[in-house]
Amino acid sequence: MPVVPASRPALPAADLARTVVFAAFIAVLGIFPGLYVGGSGVPIVVQNIGPLLAGSILGARRGTAAVVLFLVLTAVGLPLLSGGRGGIGPFLGPSAGFVLGWIASALVAGLIVGRAARVTLPLALLANFAGLVADYVVGVPVLAAFTGSLPAAAVQSLVFVPGDLAKVVLAALIAAVVHRATAGAGRGK
């Protein structure tokens, strides 16, 4: 009986390139400074659309890898977060949960998109909304550790909802167009 080699991605270099490019894209989104509203210590940023796009365009594996790469580069000191923040500090403050929640955001959006035969706008909306919810599920409890109250942290997080919902719609539109243009090439890995 002939030995069949284990299945490997057809283009591992292309997978790596897509992952690195999306990590760089998330970093570029950090050029826009954060806007601090209220006393929560968590800024309103454009950058959190990056993990949604990474997951809904690259899929769960590559999208999550892009976010993890970005966060590792940030943790080692590169000033890649909105407003030029970097190092370990952002991972120890009130916004730590939301930043770490980007991993869950990309993973959840990618898992939903990866299960579909075809990515439509309604599916992309669902995937990106679920990714946003995953970010809040991680971020609000961490913020609560700093405020001392889960209900207070939840109320303080309401200031982010309108902008985040707009980013969900924008990410869904972009993802649906990209998937239509590429016919989902490489999706779901």
C-alpha positions in Angstrom: 0.0 0.0 0.0 1.5 3.4 -1.0 2.2 5.9 1.7 0.2 9.1 1.2 1.7 12.2 2.7 -0.4 14.1 5.2 -2.5 16.9 3.7 -0.9 20.3 4.0 -2.1 23.7 2.9 -1.5 24.2 -0.8 0.3 27.5 -0.3 1.8 27.7 3.2 3.8 30.8 2.2 0.6 32.5 1.0 -1.1 31.7 4.3 1.8 33.2 6.2 1.8 36.3 4.0 -2.0 36.8 4.5 -1.6 36.5 8.2 1.3 39.0 8.4 -0.4 41.4 6.1 -3.5 41.4 8.3 -1.4 41.9 11.4 0.1 44.9 9.7 -3.3 46.1 8.6 -4.5 46.0 12.3 -1.4 48.0 13.2 -2.1 50.6 10.5 -5.6 51.1 12.0 -3.8 52.1 15.2 -2.7 55.3 13.5 -6.1 56.8 14.4 -5.9 58.0 18.0 -8.3 56.7 20.6 -11.0 58.9 22.0 -11.4 58.6 25.8 -15.0 59.2 26.9 -16.1 58.9 30.4 -13.9 57.6 33.2 -13.5 54.0 32.2 -9.9 54.3 30.9 -10.9 52.4 27.7 -10.7 54.5 24.5 -13.0 54.4 21.5 -10.8 53.2 18.6 -11.1 52.4 14.9 -8.6 49.5 15.4 -11.1 47.0 16.7 -12.6 46.6 13.2 -9.3 44.8 12.3 -9.9 41.6 14.2 -13.4 41.4 12.8 -12.1 41.8 9.2 -9.3 39.3 9.9 -11.7 36.6 11.1 -14.4 37.2 8.5 -12.0 37.4 5.5 -9.1 35.1 6.5 -11.1 32.6 8.5 -10.7 31.4 12.1 -7.2 30.0 11.9 -5.4 32.7 9.9 -7.5 35.6 11.3 -6.8 34.5 14.9 -3.1 34.1 14.1 -3.0 37.6 12.6 -4.5 39.0 15.8 -2.1 37.0 18.0 0.9 38.1 16.0 -0.2 41.7 16.3 -0.7 41.4 20.1 2.7 39.7 20.6 4.4 42.5 18.6 2.5 45.0 20.8 3.4 43.2 24.0 7.1 43.2 23.2 7.0 47.0 22.9 6.1 48.1 19.4 3.7 51.1 19.7 1.0 49.5 17.5 -2.1 50.2 19.6 -4.2 53.3 18.9 -2.5 56.4 20.2 1.0 54.7 20.0 0.5 52.5 23.0 2.6 49.4 23.3 4.5 47.2 25.7 2.9 45.2 28.5 1.0 48.2 30.0 -2.1 48.0 27.8 -2.5 44.3 28.8 -2.6 45.2 32.4 -5.0 48.1 32.4 -8.8 48.6 32.0 -8.8 48.0 28.3 -6.8 44.7 28.6 -9.9 42.6 28.2 -11.1 44.4 25.1 -7.6 44.1 23.5 -7.3 40.4 24.4 -10.9 39.9 23.3 -9.8 40.7 19.8 -8.5 37.1 19.7 -12.0 35.8 20.5 -13.5 38.3 18.0 -11.4 37.0 15.1 -12.0 33.4 16.1 -15.7 33.6 16.4 -16.2 35.7 13.2 -13.9 33.3 11.4 -15.6 30.1 12.6 -19.0 31.4 11.5 -17.8 32.4 8.0 -15.7 29.2 7.7 -18.8 27.1 8.1 -20.7 28.7 5.3 -20.8 27.5 1.7 -21.1 31.1 0.5 -20.5 34.3 2.4 -23.5 36.6 2.0 -24.0 40.0 3.6 -26.5 38.7 6.2 -24.0 35.9 7.2 -21.1 38.5 7.4 -23.3 40.7 9.6 -24.0 37.7 11.9 -20.3 36.7 12.0 -19.1 40.2 12.8 -21.8 40.9 15.3 -21.0 37.6 17.1 -17.3 38.5 17.0 -18.1 41.9 18.6 -20.1 40.1 21.3 -17.2 37.8 22.0 -15.0 40.9 22.5 -17.5 42.3 25.0 -17.7 39.0 26.8 -14.0 39.2 27.5 -13.7 43.0 27.8 -16.5 43.9 30.2 -15.5 41.5 33.0 -11.9 42.7 32.9 -13.1 46.3 33.0 -15.3 45.3 36.0 -12.2 44.2 37.8 -11.0 47.8 37.6 -14.3 49.5 38.3 -15.2 47.1 41.1 -18.7 46.4 39.6 -19.8 44.3 36.7 -23.0 46.4 36.2 -21.0 49.6 36.3 -18.6 48.2 33.7 -21.5 47.1 31.5 -23.0 50.6 31.7 -19.7 52.3 31.0 -19.3 50.0 27.9 -22.5 51.2 26.4 -20.7 54.3 25.1 -18.9 51.9 22.6 -22.0 50.2 21.2 -23.1 52.7 18.5 -19.6 53.0 17.0 -19.0 49.3 17.3 -22.2 48.5 15.6 -21.2 50.8 12.7 -17.9 48.9 12.5 -19.8 45.6 12.4 -21.8 46.8 9.4 -18.7 48.2 7.6 -16.7 45.0 8.3 -19.6 42.9 7.0 -19.9 44.9 3.8 -16.1 44.7 3.2 -16.0 40.9 4.0 -19.0 40.2 1.7 -17.5 42.1 -1.2 -14.1 40.4 -0.7 -15.7 37.0 -0.6 -17.8 37.7 -3.6 -14.7 38.9 -5.5 -12.5 36.0 -4.5 -15.2 33.4 -4.4 -14.0 32.6 -0.8 -10.6 31.5 -2.0 -8.6 30.3 1.0 -11.4 31.0 3.5 -11.9 29.0 6.6 -8.3 28.0 7.3 
